[in-house]
Amino acid sequence: MSAGPFQYARKTSMRVMFALTFVFLYTPIIVLVIFSFNNSRRGGNVIWRGFTTDYYAKAFANESLVEAFVNSIAIAVISTIFAVALGAMTAVLLWRWRFPLKPVYEGLVALPIVIPEICMGVSLAVFFSASGLTVPPEAPWPLNLGNIIAAHITFSFPFAAMVIRTRLQSFSPEMAEAARDLGASEYQVFRDILIPHMVPGLIAGALLAFTLSLDDFVITFFTSGPNTVTFPVKVYSMVRFSVTPEINAASTVLILMTLCLTFIAIRLQKPTEMTP
Amino acid sequence: MESWRRTLPAFAAFAGPTTLWLLVFFLVPLGIIWVYSFGENISLTEIRTTWTLSNYERIFEPEIVTLFWRTLRLAGAATIICLIVGYPVALVIATAEQKWKPWLLLIIMLPFWTNLLIRTYALLNILGARGRVNGVLEWFWTQGDALAGLLGMAGLFGERFTPVAFLGTESGVVIGLVYVHLPFAILPLYSALERLDRSYLEASMDLGAGQVRTFFLILVPLTSAGLITAAIITFIPALGSFLTPDLLGRGQVDMIANVIERQFKKANDWPFGSALSLFLLYVTFIILAIRALIDMQAAKGRRA
């Protein structure tokens, strides 16, 4: 091997390391997808007994699983809207103004990102119960998901703010000044100049908030009531109490959804900008 | 940047909602568990704040000290493995041809976009006594045994294949933590390597250092900031992991988060659970503070 000093990508040993990591990351997921088509009643993950799509039919016929799935999507959609709105406000605030204690405020906004999930889940659970802000489970859907939605907004809007703020750094304030000189109001400048410039950041922030919301288990686990269950919480209880091949099928559906979302993200922007 | 005073209404319109939200759904909840951590259970449902320190004293009981030690050890082991495995991977991506870079990065980040619970469950499936990993190990064992038989040394590897126990063991939990956090670790390593000025490496090679010396004496120190970020970004969430030890440790390898969960769900000891949560929070803050100190030192070093 006579690769140059910084041509590690051409070295066989490095390529083998990369390939092994790839195998490590993907084998469990690929095995899960393959065995979701396994015609086996119990366990279902050990011996291949022929191809079947029965467990997809069963997963879709499982009312509580479908309900949990619909809940998850509703929570993700609603919390993403709020998270992007709050995130955009935070980003503009930190980008545009000088104000006292600004570094403290910046730290405070970043805090939900670094705080351990379990601490946030526990504190929100205690808060809802102590403040009496618990939404009654018999409230009409999707209002009965209110507590979970509030929790999801709290942990995802700082991420959205971070992404949107990065986008704002490329905005030249002269454009806004020119508009003001030409008689545009504060609101018109925001609506017609700043927002259009932010759009790629808003989309990236929304995709991130949506994925974070769909992914969350721990915080939802603490803030969900017995009757308001999300997909991960439902799958968790299925894993704990009854190992059925249905979980493989349901998981594969969610993996497929994630793939679609990623595909959309790539189409909307360069993949290098997509990573959080 | 403008002064907040000059455009006060606009400033208030942007600052208001976020501040209010953080106050109500973030600071107040943390404040409540902080107060609870000094409280006592007086009945099943009632907690009275007596400003007792007994919940914090319980943290120093041998059982909980062991728990904290195990949590630090497992998260630390996972972090080190993530850095060792992630570094070459980041290096390959950073030095790949421009057109391949985004795709290689995507391949590594894609599992990170897949639901954490599903990934952990997928790993759980293949790590079992009759799972894929043991299947592969058994195949190697059978081949090795046949070979030993040919050489007249049958039984060299024991009477029969014994599956490796991953579930319910510390090694299983570490594998899980690495599996979940590896993409986290690779990203900062990649961005540090991507920004690196390659002429340093060429200079090192020109001056007669070999590949290995250049790697350890030039490349690794130059990317130390990325290594520290990667370590922190892996270690902090690993410390607070709940799902991985819960599913892969099977109740035998608890980490802090599992014990916190039990205080709130089964044991119904909210004050102690609050104290444990805050202790975990303080540990997180200490790590971040150390990192900030290192950054400040580095900045000072650059100015000098």
Interface residues (C-beta under 8 A of the other chain):
Chain A: G4 P5 F6 Q7 Y8 A9 R10 M14 R15 M17 F18 T21 F22 F24 L25 Y26 T27 P28 I29 V31 L32 F35 N45 V46 A85 L86 M89 T90 V92 L93 W95 R96 W97 R98 F99 P100 L108 V109 L111 P112 V114 I115 P116 E117 I118 C119 M120 V122 S123 L124 A125 V126 F127 A130 S131 A150 A151 I153 T154 F157 E186 T211 L214 D215 F217 V218 F222 P232 V235 Y236 V239 I247 S251 L254 I255 T258 L259 L261 T262 I266 K270 P271 T272 M274 T275
Chain B: M1 E2 S3 W4 T7 A10 F11 F14 A15 P17 T18 W21 L22 F25 F26 L27 V28 P29 L30 I32 I33 Y36 V85 P88 V89 L91 V92 I93 A94 T95 A96 E97 K101 P102 W103 L104 L105 L106 I107 I108 M109 L110 P111 W113 T114 N115 L116 L117 I118 R119 Y121 A122 L123 L124 N125 I126 G128 R130 G131 R132 Y179 L182 P183 L187 R198 L201 E202 S204 M205 Q211 T214 I236 P237 L239 G240 F242 L243 L247 I256 A257 I260 E261 F264 W270 G273 S274 S277 L278 L280 L281 T284 L288
